[in-house]
Amino acid sequence: MEFDEVLISRKSVRSFRDKEIPEDILNNMMEAARLSPSFQNRQCWRFIVVRDKDLIKDLALRSGMISKVNFFIKDAPIVIVACADPAKSGTMNDQNYYLVDTTIAFQQMMLSAWNHGIGSCWLAAFNEQKVREILEIPQNIRIVALSPFGYPKEKKSLYEKAVKVFAQSKKRNELKNIISYDKWEL
Ligand SMILES: Cc1cc2nc3c(=O)[nH]c(=O)nc-3n(C[C@H](O)[C@H](O)[C@H](O)COP(=O)(O)O)c2cc1C
């Protein structure tokens, strides 16, 4: 895909086909994350690629912040958990850059996946303690996000349709409402 097309066509995917992600594409996605910029180039991110079906099922059933909100990840061939070691990043102007570093890297990974026809969905509504427990993540490591990755189903699930309506996923602010030139005029 052309780069612009990747950006324009990208959308969150919440229903997945039963098809594995080839190893070379997975490596491409990892490489996209690895090459990301970071605070003092300290690369604080760490990723767990969950491929074990039982672990994915466990995450689907128990990782949600409220009830089984992440249940839809059960059909994804992989779930990737984006972690960070805050001690390997830094703080400036009261901003914790481990979040920024890891977010940039994870988004690069997601865009690389989309370029290969693989969908994902950034998940923030997870219970950090539960995910930590399921995947044996040490206490000093923060879990920034998780996402299922897989080939999108042609027909969206009812759940996916409902979330998209609820989140008004297609809606974006107009440029004039988010950009000003030279000085703050918003
Ligand atoms: C920080 C962040 C947190 C999100 N958390 C969730 C989530 O917990 N569950 C979910 O289904 N989608 C989640 N999303 C996906 C958003 O709902 C989605 O990006 C938004 O509706 C725009 O739709 P699009 O990604 O299809 O363009 C999250 C996205 C971001 C960036």
The ligand as a Gaussian input file, in Angstrom:
#p B3LYP/6-31G(d) Opt

LIG

0 1
 C       -5.768000       5.153000      23.765000
 C       -6.856000       4.339000      23.104000
 C       -7.630000       3.492000      23.867000
 C       -8.602000       2.672000      23.262000
 N       -9.259000       1.749000      24.020000
 C      -10.154000       0.919000      23.434000
 C      -10.743000      -0.135000      24.168000
 O      -10.451000      -0.351000      25.340000
 N      -11.632000      -0.938000      23.543000
 C      -11.937000      -0.788000      22.221000
 O      -12.741000      -1.577000      21.692000
 N      -11.383000       0.195000      21.478000
 C      -10.492000       1.044000      22.048000
 N       -9.859000       2.016000      21.293000
 C      -10.182000       2.173000      19.858000
 C      -11.008000       3.434000      19.624000
 O      -12.355000       3.227000      20.003000
 C      -10.925000       3.794000      18.128000
 O       -9.583000       4.074000      17.785000
 C      -11.775000       5.025000      17.778000
 O      -13.153000       4.739000      17.946000
 C      -11.584000       5.451000      16.300000
 O      -11.894000       4.380000      15.435000
 P      -10.846000       3.800000      14.380000
 O       -9.624000       3.355000      15.161000
 O      -11.571000       2.658000      13.730000
 O      -10.509000       4.912000      13.435000
 C       -8.872000       2.807000      21.862000
 C       -8.067000       3.666000      21.110000
 C       -7.062000       4.396000      21.696000
 C       -6.169000       5.254000      20.840000

